[in-house]
Amino acid sequence: MANIKQQKKRVLTNEKRRVRNKSIRSAVRTEIRKFNEIVDGGDKSAAEEQLRVASRKLDKAVTKGVFHRNNAANKKSNMARALNKLG
């Protein structure tokens, strides 16, 4: 561990943020996985609802700095494309 007081503080805050980011990232991935499972099942109405939930989680993760906005946009775009393929 660092000897400098400010670095000791920084190590603690970095760990707090790492844990927070990990839980947010995990929650987003779970919602995307649920969406993909619904799409594989072929239920379009449930997939639309899950797309809204996953998109909202992605947007919140962007505001917290967990994902870059373009990364989230790409993920949402891919999900929308998968939903449209259901027809």
Sequence and secondary structure as in RCSB ss.txt:
>XXXX:A:sequence
MANIKQQKKRVLTNEKRRVRNKSIRSAVRTEIRKFNEIVDGGDKSAAEEQLRVASRKLDKAVTKGVFHRNNAANK
KSNMARALNKLG
>XXXX:A:secstr
  SSHHHHHHHHHHHHHHHHHHHHHHHHHHHHHHHHHHHHHT HHHHHHHHHHHHHHHHHHHHTTSS HHHHHHH
HHHHHHHHHHH 
